[in-house]
Amino acid sequence: MSKKSNTKKRMLVKAKRKSRRIPVLVVVRTHKKISSNKFSRNWRSRKLKLKQK
């Protein structure tokens, strides 16, 4: 089994946080002008491009 380095783990956590959906309050406040997250990603279809040192 391989271990993840702290740097890689931090990158994965940041990517996971970015992938969240936007709050409903934002959609309501902007009158549906902003309705989707531009950073959203599916784990199967779009892979992360992480560089390993």
LOVOBA-854238 format. One record per residue (C-alpha): residue number from 1; residue in one letter; z, y, x. Coordinates in pm, 1 decimal. Example, Ala and Ser with C-alpha at 12.3 -4.5 7.8 and 13.67 -1.06 7.14 Angstrom:
<atom><pos>1</pos><code>A</code><pz>780.0</pz><py>-450.0</py><px>1230.0</px></atom>
<atom><pos>2</pos><code>S</code><pz>714.0</pz><py>-106.0</py><px>1367.0</px></atom>
// end
This chain:
<atom><pos>1</pos><code>M</code><pz>0.0</pz><py>0.0</py><px>0.0</px></atom>
<atom><pos>2</pos><code>S</code><pz>-75.2</pz><py>347.7</py><px>118.7</px></atom>
<atom><pos>3</pos><code>K</code><pz>160.3</pz><py>641.1</py><px>95.7</px></atom>
<atom><pos>4</pos><code>K</code><pz>50.7</pz><py>986.0</py><px>-16.0</px></atom>
<atom><pos>5</pos><code>S</code><pz>126.0</pz><py>1272.2</py><px>217.4</px></atom>
<atom><pos>6</pos><code>N</code><pz>318.6</pz><py>1567.2</py><px>79.9</px></atom>
<atom><pos>7</pos><code>T</code><pz>11.7</pz><py>1789.5</py><px>111.1</px></atom>
<atom><pos>8</pos><code>K</code><pz>-208.5</pz><py>1555.9</py><px>-90.1</px></atom>
<atom><pos>9</pos><code>K</code><pz>63.3</pz><py>1506.7</py><px>-350.9</px></atom>
<atom><pos>10</pos><code>R</code><pz>98.0</pz><py>1884.6</py><px>-391.1</px></atom>
<atom><pos>11</pos><code>M</code><pz>-279.7</pz><py>1917.8</py><px>-437.4</px></atom>
<atom><pos>12</pos><code>L</code><pz>-278.6</pz><py>1646.5</py><px>-705.4</px></atom>
<atom><pos>13</pos><code>V</code><pz>10.0</pz><py>1812.7</py><px>-890.5</px></atom>
<atom><pos>14</pos><code>K</code><pz>-168.1</pz><py>2148.7</py><px>-882.5</px></atom>
<atom><pos>15</pos><code>A</code><pz>-487.3</pz><py>1991.7</py><px>-1017.8</px></atom>
<atom><pos>16</pos><code>K</code><pz>-289.7</pz><py>1824.1</py><px>-1295.5</px></atom>
<atom><pos>17</pos><code>R</code><pz>-127.3</pz><py>2153.7</py><px>-1393.2</px></atom>
<atom><pos>18</pos><code>K</code><pz>-467.1</pz><py>2326.1</py><px>-1401.8</px></atom>
<atom><pos>19</pos><code>S</code><pz>-608.1</pz><py>2053.4</py><px>-1623.3</px></atom>
<atom><pos>20</pos><code>R</code><pz>-372.5</pz><py>2131.9</py><px>-1914.9</px></atom>
<atom><pos>21</pos><code>R</code><pz>-516.2</pz><py>2265.2</py><px>-2238.6</px></atom>
<atom><pos>22</pos><code>I</code><pz>-463.1</pz><py>2631.0</py><px>-2315.3</px></atom>
<atom><pos>23</pos><code>P</code><pz>-186.9</pz><py>2725.0</py><px>-2560.4</px></atom>
<atom><pos>24</pos><code>V</code><pz>-277.7</pz><py>2771.7</py><px>-2925.6</px></atom>
<atom><pos>25</pos><code>L</code><pz>-123.8</pz><py>3118.8</py><px>-2910.2</px></atom>
<atom><pos>26</pos><code>V</code><pz>-394.0</pz><py>3226.6</py><px>-2662.9</px></atom>
<atom><pos>27</pos><code>V</code><pz>-670.3</pz><py>3106.8</py><px>-2896.2</px></atom>
<atom><pos>28</pos><code>V</code><pz>-515.7</pz><py>3295.2</py><px>-3188.0</px></atom>
<atom><pos>29</pos><code>R</code><pz>-450.2</pz><py>3611.1</py><px>-2987.6</px></atom>
<atom><pos>30</pos><code>T</code><pz>-807.3</pz><py>3627.4</py><px>-2852.5</px></atom>
<atom><pos>31</pos><code>H</code><pz>-969.1</pz><py>3544.6</py><px>-3188.8</px></atom>
<atom><pos>32</pos><code>K</code><pz>-1126.9</pz><py>3225.2</py><px>-3044.6</px></atom>
<atom><pos>33</pos><code>K</code><pz>-1307.2</pz><py>3408.2</py><px>-2762.8</px></atom>
<atom><pos>34</pos><code>I</code><pz>-1110.4</pz><py>3188.6</py><px>-2523.2</px></atom>
<atom><pos>35</pos><code>S</code><pz>-1093.1</pz><py>2841.2</py><px>-2669.3</px></atom>
<atom><pos>36</pos><code>S</code><pz>-1122.0</pz><py>2602.9</py><px>-2374.9</px></atom>
<atom><pos>37</pos><code>N</code><pz>-986.6</pz><py>2569.2</py><px>-2024.1</px></atom>
<atom><pos>38</pos><code>K</code><pz>-1250.3</pz><py>2611.2</py><px>-1754.7</px></atom>
<atom><pos>39</pos><code>F</code><pz>-1048.6</pz><py>2392.8</py><px>-1514.3</px></atom>
<atom><pos>40</pos><code>S</code><pz>-1016.7</pz><py>2101.3</py><px>-1755.7</px></atom>
<atom><pos>41</pos><code>R</code><pz>-1120.0</pz><py>1767.6</py><px>-1613.5</px></atom>
<atom><pos>42</pos><code>N</code><pz>-1123.3</pz><py>1403.5</py><px>-1713.6</px></atom>
<atom><pos>43</pos><code>W</code><pz>-988.2</pz><py>1153.4</py><px>-1462.9</px></atom>
<atom><pos>44</pos><code>R</code><pz>-1281.0</pz><py>915.2</py><px>-1512.9</px></atom>
<atom><pos>45</pos><code>S</code><pz>-1580.4</pz><py>1144.3</py><px>-1517.8</px></atom>
<atom><pos>46</pos><code>R</code><pz>-1500.3</pz><py>1432.3</py><px>-1282.3</px></atom>
<atom><pos>47</pos><code>K</code><pz>-1328.0</pz><py>1341.7</py><px>-957.8</px></atom>
<atom><pos>48</pos><code>L</code><pz>-1136.1</pz><py>1577.7</py><px>-730.6</px></atom>
<atom><pos>49</pos><code>K</code><pz>-1284.4</pz><py>1661.1</py><px>-394.2</px></atom>
<atom><pos>50</pos><code>L</code><pz>-975.6</pz><py>1647.6</py><px>-175.0</px></atom>
<atom><pos>51</pos><code>K</code><pz>-1020.4</pz><py>1663.5</py><px>199.9</px></atom>
<atom><pos>52</pos><code>Q</code><pz>-799.1</pz><py>1432.5</py><px>399.4</px></atom>
<atom><pos>53</pos><code>K</code><pz>-673.3</pz><py>1546.2</py><px>738.9</px></atom>
// end
